[in-house]
Amino acid sequence: MTISDPGVRRFNGKVALVTGAANGIGAACARRLAAEGSRLALSDVDEDGLAKVLADVRTTLGDEQAAIAVPCDISAEADVKSLFAQLIAHHERLDVVVNMAGIIGTANSHEETLEQWNRIIGVNLTGLFLVCREAIPHLVETKGNIVNAASTASLSGHPWFTAYGASKGGVLMLTKSLAMEYAKRGMRVNAVAPGGITTNMTSDVALPSEVDYEILARMTPLGDFGMPETVADAVAFLASDDARYVNGEYLRVDGATLA
């Protein structure tokens, strides 16, 4: 199956929100869901990247009204509320949330600044929570679902990525907690846990000079880094009715990382 396969239309009649949609995994998820028929709302802080992905998915869907883009910093509560107001005003429903917005940063942990710690936690965990909170009433109504961006950093120690690992560990527990709380109301919540994926975010990571690469190798895939589309494959499965009996779980997409 490829994302261009016209026979696979698992999201016909559905509306999905994809955060972090301007590039990387979020952009791949937006394109994959559009290829399977989903109407879309896209958000990101990168307005130029967001406009490009919006044009791509509108072309795929063949309808300019089938997708909208709303610039949004998910760590800002007012931005998230505005995002949902615009989404519901345009599409009038919501079936799927793909929470891919995130940032990364490294430091020797004893030198980590409170500013960087708060920013990473604010986007990756608090921002993701704000999106989930606003989405839940709509998803309960449509018996929809959420797919959150966890990470292999949710599952094992990632030295020099302390704030990032803490944020992603929180995402995994948030996912499981929401899944339990809303299961009887018909809403599912799952997560993907990518490992090394080739994106602008991973390519731009600057490591401290004191990094021990023997330790760092434990976090590295046995083969090549994956591509964003490999994660989008997993997201599309979890967000679809193919995963209707999967709830509170994570799907590791990491090429057999050693850690």
DRENKEMI-868594 format. One record per residue (C-alpha): x, y negated, z negated; residue in three letters; residue number from 0. Coordinates in steps of 0.2 Angstrom, whole numbers, plus 5000, padded with zeros to 4 digits. Layout:
BEGIN
+------+------+------+------+-----+
!   c1 !   c2 !   c3 ! rest !  nr !
+------+------+------+------+-----+
!    X !    Y !    Z !  ALA ! NUM !
...
+------+------+------+------+-----+
This chain:
BEGIN
+------+------+------+------+-----+
!   c1 !   c2 !   c3 ! rest !  nr !
+------+------+------+------+-----+
! 5000 ! 5000 ! 5000 !  MET !   0 !
! 5006 ! 4983 ! 5004 !  THR !   1 !
! 4999 ! 4966 ! 4999 !  ILE !   2 !
! 4994 ! 4963 ! 5017 !  SER !   3 !
! 4984 ! 4979 ! 5018 !  ASP !   4 !
! 4966 ! 4974 ! 5024 !  PRO !   5 !
! 4958 ! 4989 ! 5017 !  GLY !   6 !
! 4962 ! 4985 ! 4998 !  VAL !   7 !
! 4950 ! 4972 ! 4992 !  ARG !   8 !
! 4949 ! 4976 ! 4973 !  ARG !   9 !
! 4945 ! 4957 ! 4969 !  PHE !  10 !
! 4931 ! 4953 ! 4981 !  ASN !  11 !
! 4919 ! 4942 ! 4972 !  GLY !  12 !
! 4931 ! 4939 ! 4958 !  LYS !  13 !
! 4939 ! 4923 ! 4952 !  VAL !  14 !
! 4956 ! 4923 ! 4944 !  ALA !  15 !
! 4967 ! 4910 ! 4936 !  LEU !  16 !
! 4986 ! 4912 ! 4938 !  VAL !  17 !
! 4997 ! 4901 ! 4927 !  THR !  18 !
! 5015 ! 4898 ! 4932 !  GLY !  19 !
! 5009 ! 4900 ! 4950 !  ALA !  20 !
! 5022 ! 4889 ! 4958 !  ALA !  21 !
! 5036 ! 4901 ! 4960 !  ASN !  22 !
! 5043 ! 4918 ! 4955 !  GLY !  23 !
! 5031 ! 4931 ! 4947 !  ILE !  24 !
! 5016 ! 4919 ! 4946 !  GLY !  25 !
! 5017 ! 4915 ! 4964 !  ALA !  26 !
! 5019 ! 4933 ! 4969 !  ALA !  27 !
! 5003 ! 4937 ! 4958 !  CYS !  28 !
! 4993 ! 4923 ! 4966 !  ALA !  29 !
! 4997 ! 4929 ! 4984 !  ARG !  30 !
! 4994 ! 4947 ! 4979 !  ARG !  31 !
! 4977 ! 4943 ! 4972 !  LEU !  32 !
! 4972 ! 4932 ! 4987 !  ALA !  33 !
! 4977 ! 4947 ! 4998 !  ALA !  34 !
! 4965 ! 4957 ! 4989 !  GLU !  35 !
! 4950 ! 4945 ! 4990 !  GLY !  36 !
! 4951 ! 4935 ! 4974 !  SER !  37 !
! 4946 ! 4917 ! 4973 !  ARG !  38 !
! 4959 ! 4908 ! 4963 !  LEU !  39 !
! 4963 ! 4894 ! 4952 !  ALA !  40 !
! 4982 ! 4890 ! 4951 !  LEU !  41 !
! 4992 ! 4880 ! 4938 !  SER !  42 !
! 5009 ! 4875 ! 4935 !  ASP !  43 !
! 5020 ! 4860 ! 4930 !  VAL !  44 !
! 5029 ! 4861 ! 4947 !  ASP !  45 !
! 5017 ! 4851 ! 4958 !  GLU !  46 !
! 5027 ! 4853 ! 4974 !  ASP !  47 !
! 5028 ! 4872 ! 4972 !  GLY !  48 !
! 5010 ! 4873 ! 4967 !  LEU !  49 !
! 5005 ! 4865 ! 4983 !  ALA !  50 !
! 5015 ! 4877 ! 4994 !  LYS !  51 !
! 5007 ! 4892 ! 4985 !  VAL !  52 !
! 4990 ! 4884 ! 4986 !  LEU !  53 !
! 4992 ! 4882 ! 5005 !  ALA !  54 !
! 4998 ! 4900 ! 5007 !  ASP !  55 !
! 4983 ! 4908 ! 4997 !  VAL !  56 !
! 4970 ! 4897 ! 5006 !  ARG !  57 !
! 4977 ! 4903 ! 5023 !  THR !  58 !
! 4976 ! 4921 ! 5017 !  THR !  59 !
! 4958 ! 4918 ! 5011 !  LEU !  60 !
! 4953 ! 4908 ! 5026 !  GLY !  61 !
! 4943 ! 4896 ! 5015 !  ASP !  62 !
! 4950 ! 4880 ! 5007 !  GLU !  63 !
! 4936 ! 4880 ! 4994 !  GLN !  64 !
! 4942 ! 4898 ! 4989 !  ALA !  65 !
! 4957 ! 4891 ! 4979 !  ALA !  66 !
! 4961 ! 4876 ! 4969 !  ILE !  67 !
! 4977 ! 4870 ! 4960 !  ALA !  68 !
! 4978 ! 4861 ! 4944 !  VAL !  69 !
! 4994 ! 4854 ! 4937 !  PRO !  70 !
! 4995 ! 4859 ! 4919 !  CYS !  71 !
! 5007 ! 4860 ! 4905 !  ASP !  72 !
! 5000 ! 4875 ! 4895 !  ILE !  73 !
! 5009 ! 4870 ! 4879 !  SER !  74 !
! 4997 ! 4854 ! 4879 !  ALA !  75 !
! 4980 ! 4858 ! 4872 !  GLU !  76 !
! 4972 ! 4843 ! 4882 !  ALA !  77 !
! 4980 ! 4850 ! 4898 !  ASP !  78 !
! 4973 ! 4867 ! 4895 !  VAL !  79 !
! 4955 ! 4861 ! 4892 !  LYS !  80 !
! 4956 ! 4850 ! 4907 !  SER !  81 !
! 4962 ! 4865 ! 4917 !  LEU !  82 !
! 4947 ! 4876 ! 4912 !  PHE !  83 !
! 4934 ! 4861 ! 4914 !  ALA !  84 !
! 4940 ! 4860 ! 4933 !  GLN !  85 !
! 4941 ! 4878 ! 4935 !  LEU !  86 !
! 4923 ! 4881 ! 4929 !  ILE !  87 !
! 4916 ! 4866 ! 4938 !  ALA !  88 !
! 4923 ! 4872 ! 4955 !  HIS !  89 !
! 4921 ! 4891 ! 4954 !  HIS !  90 !
! 4907 ! 4893 ! 4941 !  GLU !  91 !
! 4914 ! 4909 ! 4933 !  ARG !  92 !
! 4931 ! 4918 ! 4928 !  LEU !  93 !
! 4935 ! 4936 ! 4929 !  ASP !  94 !
! 4954 ! 4938 ! 4928 !  VAL !  95 !
! 4967 ! 4928 ! 4919 !  VAL !  96 !
! 4985 ! 4931 ! 4924 !  VAL !  97 !
! 4996 ! 4922 ! 4911 !  ASN !  98 !
! 5013 ! 4920 ! 4920 !  MET !  99 !
! 5019 ! 4903 ! 4914 !  ALA ! 100 !
! 5035 ! 4904 ! 4904 !  GLY ! 101 !
! 5052 ! 4896 ! 4901 !  ILE ! 102 !
! 5069 ! 4904 ! 4895 !  ILE ! 103 !
! 5084 ! 4897 ! 4886 !  GLY ! 104 !
! 5099 ! 4904 ! 4878 !  THR ! 105 !
! 5110 ! 4900 ! 4864 !  ALA ! 106 !
! 5122 ! 4907 ! 4850 !  ASN ! 107 !
! 5108 ! 4910 ! 4837 !  SER ! 108 !
! 5117 ! 4900 ! 4824 !  HIS ! 109 !
! 5118 ! 4885 ! 4835 !  GLU ! 110 !
! 5100 ! 4886 ! 4842 !  GLU ! 111 !
! 5092 ! 4869 ! 4841 !  THR ! 112 !
! 5075 ! 4867 ! 4834 !  LEU ! 113 !
! 5070 ! 4857 ! 4849 !  GLU ! 114 !
! 5074 ! 4872 ! 4861 !  GLN ! 115 !
! 5066 ! 4884 ! 4849 !  TRP ! 116 !
! 5050 ! 4874 ! 4848 !  ASN ! 117 !
! 5049 ! 4872 ! 4867 !  ARG ! 118 !
! 5051 ! 4890 ! 4871 !  ILE ! 119 !
! 5038 ! 4896 ! 4858 !  ILE ! 120 !
! 5027 ! 4882 ! 4863 !  GLY ! 121 !
! 5026 ! 4887 ! 4881 !  VAL ! 122 !
! 5028 ! 4906 ! 4880 !  ASN ! 123 !
! 5017 ! 4910 ! 4865 !  LEU ! 124 !
! 5007 ! 4895 ! 4859 !  THR ! 125 !
! 5003 ! 4890 ! 4877 !  GLY ! 126 !
! 4998 ! 4907 ! 4882 !  LEU ! 127 !
! 4987 ! 4908 ! 4867 !  PHE ! 128 !
! 4978 ! 4892 ! 4872 !  LEU ! 129 !
! 4975 ! 4899 ! 4889 !  VAL ! 130 !
! 4968 ! 4915 ! 4881 !  CYS ! 131 !
! 4957 ! 4905 ! 4869 !  ARG ! 132 !
! 4949 ! 4894 ! 4882 !  GLU ! 133 !
! 4946 ! 4909 ! 4894 !  ALA ! 134 !
! 4939 ! 4922 ! 4881 !  ILE ! 135 !
! 4921 ! 4915 ! 4882 !  PRO ! 136 !
! 4920 ! 4916 ! 4901 !  HIS ! 137 !
! 4928 ! 4933 ! 4901 !  LEU ! 138 !
! 4917 ! 4940 ! 4888 !  VAL ! 139 !
! 4902 ! 4934 ! 4899 !  GLU ! 140 !
! 4909 ! 4942 ! 4915 !  THR ! 141 !
! 4917 ! 4958 ! 4907 !  LYS ! 142 !
! 4934 ! 4952 ! 4913 !  GLY ! 143 !
! 4952 ! 4954 ! 4908 !  ASN ! 144 !
! 4968 ! 4946 ! 4904 !  ILE ! 145 !
! 4986 ! 4951 ! 4909 !  VAL ! 146 !
! 4999 ! 4943 ! 4899 !  ASN ! 147 !
! 5018 ! 4940 ! 4903 !  ALA ! 148 !
! 5027 ! 4950 ! 4890 !  ALA ! 149 !
! 5045 ! 4956 ! 4894 !  SER ! 150 !
! 5058 ! 4969 ! 4889 !  THR ! 151 !
! 5063 ! 4956 ! 4877 !  ALA ! 152 !
! 5046 ! 4961 ! 4868 !  SER ! 153 !
! 5053 ! 4978 ! 4866 !  LEU ! 154 !
! 5071 ! 4977 ! 4861 !  SER ! 155 !
! 5084 ! 4965 ! 4855 !  GLY ! 156 !
! 5090 ! 4952 ! 4868 !  HIS ! 157 !
! 5105 ! 4944 ! 4860 !  PRO ! 158 !
! 5108 ! 4926 ! 4864 !  TRP ! 159 !
! 5089 ! 4925 ! 4869 !  PHE ! 160 !
! 5083 ! 4924 ! 4852 !  THR ! 161 !
! 5069 ! 4911 ! 4854 !  ALA ! 162 !
! 5064 ! 4919 ! 4871 !  TYR ! 163 !
! 5063 ! 4936 ! 4862 !  GLY ! 164 !
! 5053 ! 4930 ! 4848 !  ALA ! 165 !
! 5041 ! 4922 ! 4859 !  SER ! 166 !
! 5038 ! 4937 ! 4870 !  LYS ! 167 !
! 5037 ! 4949 ! 4855 !  GLY ! 168 !
! 5023 ! 4937 ! 4849 !  GLY ! 169 !
! 5015 ! 4939 ! 4866 !  VAL ! 170 !
! 5014 ! 4958 ! 4864 !  LEU ! 171 !
! 5006 ! 4957 ! 4847 !  MET ! 172 !
! 4994 ! 4944 ! 4853 !  LEU ! 173 !
! 4989 ! 4955 ! 4868 !  THR ! 174 !
! 4986 ! 4970 ! 4856 !  LYS ! 175 !
! 4976 ! 4960 ! 4844 !  SER ! 176 !
! 4965 ! 4952 ! 4856 !  LEU ! 177 !
! 4962 ! 4969 ! 4865 !  ALA ! 178 !
! 4956 ! 4976 ! 4848 !  MET ! 179 !
! 4945 ! 4961 ! 4844 !  GLU ! 180 !
! 4936 ! 4960 ! 4860 !  TYR ! 181 !
! 4935 ! 4978 ! 4866 !  ALA ! 182 !
! 4917 ! 4981 ! 4861 !  LYS ! 183 !
! 4912 ! 4965 ! 4870 !  ARG ! 184 !
! 4919 ! 4971 ! 4886 !  GLY ! 185 !
! 4935 ! 4961 ! 4888 !  MET ! 186 !
! 4951 ! 4970 ! 4891 !  ARG ! 187 !
! 4969 ! 4962 ! 4887 !  VAL ! 188 !
! 4985 ! 4970 ! 4894 !  ASN ! 189 !
! 5003 ! 4964 ! 4897 !  ALA ! 190 !
! 5017 ! 4967 ! 4909 !  VAL ! 191 !
! 5035 ! 4969 ! 4902 !  ALA ! 192 !
! 5047 ! 4964 ! 4917 !  PRO ! 193 !
! 5065 ! 4967 ! 4915 !  GLY ! 194 !
! 5078 ! 4960 ! 4927 !  GLY ! 195 !
! 5068 ! 4951 ! 4941 !  ILE ! 196 !
! 5075 ! 4940 ! 4954 !  THR ! 197 !
! 5067 ! 4923 ! 4951 !  THR ! 198 !
! 5073 ! 4905 ! 4950 !  ASN ! 199 !
! 5071 ! 4906 ! 4931 !  MET ! 200 !
! 5083 ! 4921 ! 4929 !  THR ! 201 !
! 5095 ! 4914 ! 4942 !  SER ! 202 !
! 5097 ! 4898 ! 4933 !  ASP ! 203 !
! 5100 ! 4905 ! 4916 !  VAL ! 204 !
! 5116 ! 4898 ! 4908 !  ALA ! 205 !
! 5124 ! 4909 ! 4895 !  LEU ! 206 !
! 5135 ! 4903 ! 4881 !  PRO ! 207 !
! 5154 ! 4905 ! 4884 !  SER ! 208 !
! 5155 ! 4917 ! 4869 !  GLU ! 209 !
! 5144 ! 4930 ! 4877 !  VAL ! 210 !
! 5150 ! 4948 ! 4875 !  ASP ! 211 !
! 5146 ! 4956 ! 4892 !  TYR ! 212 !
! 5147 ! 4974 ! 4885 !  GLU ! 213 !
! 5133 ! 4970 ! 4874 !  ILE ! 214 !
! 5123 ! 4961 ! 4887 !  LEU ! 215 !
! 5125 ! 4976 ! 4899 !  ALA ! 216 !
! 5112 ! 4985 ! 4888 !  ARG ! 217 !
! 5099 ! 4973 ! 4895 !  MET ! 218 !
! 5103 ! 4975 ! 4913 !  THR ! 219 !
! 5094 ! 4987 ! 4925 !  PRO ! 220 !
! 5103 ! 5003 ! 4930 !  LEU ! 221 !
! 5100 ! 4997 ! 4948 !  GLY ! 222 !
! 5097 ! 4981 ! 4957 !  ASP ! 223 !
! 5086 ! 4967 ! 4950 !  PHE ! 224 !
! 5068 ! 4969 ! 4955 !  GLY ! 225 !
! 5058 ! 4957 ! 4965 !  MET ! 226 !
! 5043 ! 4947 ! 4959 !  PRO ! 227 !
! 5031 ! 4957 ! 4971 !  GLU ! 228 !
! 5035 ! 4973 ! 4960 !  THR ! 229 !
! 5028 ! 4964 ! 4945 !  VAL ! 230 !
! 5013 ! 4958 ! 4955 !  ALA ! 231 !
! 5009 ! 4976 ! 4960 !  ASP ! 232 !
! 5008 ! 4980 ! 4941 !  ALA ! 233 !
! 4998 ! 4965 ! 4937 !  VAL ! 234 !
! 4985 ! 4969 ! 4951 !  ALA ! 235 !
! 4983 ! 4986 ! 4944 !  PHE ! 236 !
! 4980 ! 4980 ! 4926 !  LEU ! 237 !
! 4968 ! 4966 ! 4932 !  ALA ! 238 !
! 4958 ! 4978 ! 4943 !  SER ! 239 !
! 4944 ! 4991 ! 4939 !  ASP ! 240 !
! 4957 ! 5004 ! 4943 !  ASP ! 241 !
! 4963 ! 5000 ! 4925 !  ALA ! 242 !
! 4946 ! 4999 ! 4917 !  ARG ! 243 !
! 4950 ! 5011 ! 4903 !  TYR ! 244 !
! 4967 ! 5003 ! 4900 !  VAL ! 245 !
! 4967 ! 4991 ! 4885 !  ASN ! 246 !
! 4979 ! 4984 ! 4873 !  GLY ! 247 !
! 4994 ! 4991 ! 4883 !  GLU ! 248 !
! 5010 ! 4985 ! 4891 !  TYR ! 249 !
! 5017 ! 4991 ! 4908 !  LEU ! 250 !
! 5036 ! 4991 ! 4908 !  ARG ! 251 !
! 5042 ! 4985 ! 4925 !  VAL ! 252 !
! 5061 ! 4986 ! 4923 !  ASP ! 253 !
! 5070 ! 4998 ! 4934 !  GLY ! 254 !
! 5075 ! 5009 ! 4919 !  ALA ! 255 !
! 5084 ! 4996 ! 4909 !  THR ! 256 !
! 5096 ! 5003 ! 4896 !  LEU ! 257 !
! 5090 ! 4994 ! 4881 !  ALA ! 258 !
+------+------+------+------+-----+
